[in-house]
């Protein structure tokens, strides 16, 4: 796209962490964007304020009081599925910043209607997998926005097929990486939400603490980059400066480094293939020390559970994601202890019955519903 052309942009989850930072990027480059639509789950007040500032053609609200939106000139889309409906409206880029399984329908809707998706919703590929990738197979219509996948994506640009030996996913390790099991028996939600380097929503922050975030990203990387699970390596990098990379057949490696700032992968996703200045601080190479460690899979078991579910395929990644969302919420609600999150997930995975192919929303939603019901039962059995 010519840099002088205005890019038509829809932001799904505009009141969440990704959406708020995306709008910061837009503010810095107002002449480059026409905002087609903004969506929120239930925060009608913030959505109204955003709509008054950015003048979108559409606003969408999944739940909550839509009365605050009555005076807006934008067209209103309301009720369950509102974001997915908005995602179908023609746009140059649809940024999917919705958290959790709820984002899958929006990704599907955007791709089916020819829109490019800047994807910050990893569950779309964890649950939708090969089916979603086929929907986006024409050209570069899925641009990763997760910091790790954006990093890998950038490291792989221009590389010939067969050059890559291994891709690298870095993990911060979360707030508990140095803890022993006995110490983790007493941690609560307030402890898990104290991430050392990133500021994210509560669900993703807990996923970082359990290492499930990296497990979900492993499945996502498998689909995005079409690499076997055995060629995806996770390393713990506490400084969160190196976000990902690739190791090539000659043994050399290319790494992507940037200070923790989600505006960088967001801007790359919505401006792709252009790069713009978003006011991020550059990496300082003076008096800096970077460390890399192996994951502690004996303590943080979610990474291995996710990788195994991904290898098994079929319904298993869908169930993994559903069970994890239920278990994390139970922990945040103080219903189960931190170390019982992987126990709930493992119990549900061990009980998965035979399901058909995951190649439609109906099939995936059916499995997701089963996984949530079973996970709620398992969490209740492990209640404090």
N, C-alpha and C positions, 0 to 999 in steps of 0.2 A: 504494500500500500504506500502511495506517495505520502511523505511526512506532512505535506500541506493539507491532506484530506482529513476531515473529521471522522473519527471512528465511532460507530454506533455501538454503545456498550450497555449491557444489562448486568446488574449486580444482584445476585441471589444471596440472601443472608446479609443484607446491607447494614443491619444493626448489630451484627456480631463482630468478632475480632477481625476477621479477614475483610469483611465489608467496610468497616470503619477505616481501616488502613488503605483500602482501595480508593475510598473517597478522598483520603489525604493526597494520594497520588494524582487523582483527577483535579483536585484544587490547584496543584502545582502546574498542571498542564491543561487548564480549562479550554483553551482554544483547540485542543486535539480531540475532544470528545463531545458527542451528543448522547446524553443519557436516555436510553429507551425505556428502561424499567428498573425499579427497585422493589425488593421483596423482603419481608420480615416474617418471623414466626408469630409473635404476639405483641411486640413492642411498637404499638401504634403511634405513641407519642414521638419516639425518635424517628420513625418512618415519616411522620408528618413533617418534622423539622427538616429532614433530608430532602423531601420532595419540594418544600418551599425554597430550598437553596438551589437544588440542581434541576428543577423543572422537568422531571421525566414524563414521558407519554403515558406510562402505566405505573401503578403501585399495586402490590399484591400483599395480602395479609392472610396467613394460614388460620389464625385463631385470635381470640381476644376481641376487644371492643373496637370496632371499625368506625365508630362515630366521629373520632378525631379526624378522619380522612374525608368527611363529607364536603368540606369547603374547598378541597383541592380540585384543580382543573384537570388533573390526570385521570385517565380511565381507571376504574377500580376493579380488581379481581379479588374475590374473597372466598374463604372457606378452605377445607382440606384440598390439597392439590393445586392451590393458587400459584405457588412458585413454578410448578411443572407447566402449568398453562402459560405463565409469563415466559418461560424458557423457550416456548415455541414461537414467540413473536420474532420476526426477522431482525437480526442484529449482526454486526460484524464479529462481536465477541460476547459470549455469555460467561461471566465469571461466576462459577458455582462455589460459594463460600458457605453453603449449608453444612451443618454438623450432623454426622451420622447417616444412617440408612435412609433418612428422609430425603437426602440429596440425590439418590439414584434416579427417581422418576424424572427429576429436572434435567439430569444429564441425558437421559434417553430422549426426552422431549426435544431438547436443543439439537441433538445430533440428527434425529429423524427429520427435523425441519431444516437441515442444512446449515445450522449455525456452528461456528467454531467455539469450543468450550475451553476456557482457561480453568483448569480443574484443581480446586483446593479440597474437594470432597473425596477422600481416598476410598470411602466405602462404596462409591460407584463402581470401582474396579475390583474391590474385594468381593462384593456380592455379584456384580454384573459380569466381571471377568471377560472371557473371550467374546461373549455376546456384545457387550458394550464396545469392545475394541473393533469388532466387525462393523458396528454402526458408524464408527468414526474412521474407517479405513481409507476413505477417499481424501488424499492429501493430508496435511498436518492439521487435523481438526480437533485434536486433543493436545493442549499445551499444559504440561504439569506446572502447578503453582506451589505444591509442597516444597519447602526449601531444599530438601534432599533430592527430590526427583527433578526439580528445576536445575540443580547443580549437575546431576548426571546427564540430563538432556543437553545442557550446554557443552559438557565435556565430550559428548559423542557426536556433535554436529560435524559433518564432513568426514566422518570415519567410515572406511569401507567395511562391508559385512565380513566377518571373520577375523577382523583385527583385534577384537576385544576378547581378552581372556577372562576378565572378572570385572564386575562393577562393585563399587564401594558405597555402602550406606553408613553414614556416621550417626551415632546416638549420643545425646548428652548424658545419658544415664539417670537423668532426673534427680530429685532431691535425696534419694535413698541409696545411691549406688554403693556407698561405702559401708552401709549398715549390715549387720549380721541378722540372721533370722529372728533371734530372740528380741532384738531391738524393734523389729518390724511388727511384733505382736501388739505393741502399744500405740502405733502411729494412727492418727486420725485424718479426716479430710483436710483440716486446716494445715497439717504438715505436708500432705501430698500436693497441695496447691501452691507450695512455695518453690516454684521451679527456679533453679539457679541462674538461668540465662535467658529464657524466653518468657513472654507474657502471652498466654493463650487462654482459651475458654476452659472451664473446669473438666469437661470430659476428656479433652485431648491432654490436659495436664496430668490427669490421673493415668491415662494410657502411657504417658512418658515415664511415670514413676514405676509402672509395672513392666515396662518394655513392650507392652502390646502395641504401642504406636509404631515401634520398629517392626513388629511382626506384620501388622497391617501394611506397612510400607514395603515390606519384602514381597508380599503378594502383589501389591500395586506395581512394583518395579518389574516383576516377572512378566506382567501383561504389557506394561508400557514399552519395555525395551526388548521384549521377546527373548529373554535369557532364561536358561534353566535355573532352578533354585540352587543348585550346587555351585553356580557361578555368581551368586550374590553373597557378598561378604559384609557382615555387620561388625563395625568396630566402635568402641566407646571413646568419644573425643569430648572431654569435659569442657573444653573451652568454647565449643560450638562456633568455631570459626571456619573450619573445613566442613563443608556440608555434604560432599559426595565426590565421587571420582570414578576413574576407570583405569584398569591395569591392562596393558596391551601385550600382544604375543611376544614382543621382544623383551618383555620384563619391565618396561618403563611405565610410569603412571602419570596421569594428569589429574590434578585435584582442583576443586573449585573452592575458593576461600572468600569470605565476606563476614563482616561483623554481624551479629544477630540482628536482623532488621527485615521483617517480612515485606516491607515495601519493595525490596529488591526483586524477589521472585514474583510478587504481584505485578509490578510494573513490567517485568520481562514477559509475563503471561499475557497482559492486555495490550502491550505494544509490539509483541513479537512480529517480525524479527528485529525490530529497532531496540536500541538502548537509550535511556534518557536519564538525566540527573534528577533524583528524587530527594536530594539532600542527605543521603546516607553518608556516614563517616567511612573513609577508606581504611583498609587493614593497615595497622602499623607493624612494620617488620623490625622495629628496634625494641630490644629488651622483651621480646615475645617468646613464649615457650608453648609448644603444642605437644600434647601427649595422646597416645592411642593405646587402648587396652582391649582385651577380649571381653565379651559380655559375660556376666556371672549367671549363667543359665541354671545353676543349681539353686539359686535364690530367686531369680526373676524368671519364672518358667513360661511366661506368656509368649516370648519370642519363639521358643521351640514349638509350642502348641500351634501358633499361627503358621509356622513354616510347614509343619506336618499337615495341617488342614489344607494349605495351599497345594502341596504335593498330591494329596488325595483327590482334591478337586471336587467337581459336582456340587452337591449341597453343602459340603463341609465348610467352605469359606463363609457361606451365607449364615450358617448356624454359629460359626465362630464369632462373627460380627454381632449377631443378635444376642448371643449369650454374654458377650463382653459388655455390650451397652447396658444390659440388665444388671450385671454384676457390678459395674462401675457405679450405676445409679444407687444400687443398694448400699454400696460403701459410702457414697456421698450422703446418703440418708441415715448413715450410722446403723444400718441394718446388719451388715457383716463386717468382719475384720479385713484389713488390707490383704493379708496372705490367703484369704479364702476366695479372692477374685479368680485366680487360676483354677482353684478346685471346682468352682461352679462351672467354669467353661469346660474343663476336662470331663466332668460328669455328663454334661449335655452332649459333647462330641462323641462320647462312648456309646450313646444311645441313638444315634442318627439312623433312622430307618431308610429304606430304599426310596429315593425320589427320582423323578425323571430329570431330563436335561434342563439346565438353568438358561433357557433361551427365550423367556418372555417375562414381563412384569408379573403376570399372574403366578407363574411357577415360583419365581423368586419370593414374592410376597407370601405365598403359602408356606414356604420353608422358613422364612423369617418369622412368621407368626408362630409356627411350631417351636422354633428355637427360643423365642421369648417366653412362651408358656412353660417350657421345660426349665428354662433358666430361673424363672420366678419360683418354681417349685424347689429347685435345688438351693436357691438363696434362702428360701424360708426354712429349709432343713438345717441351714448353717447359720441361722440368725443368732445374734448375740444372746 
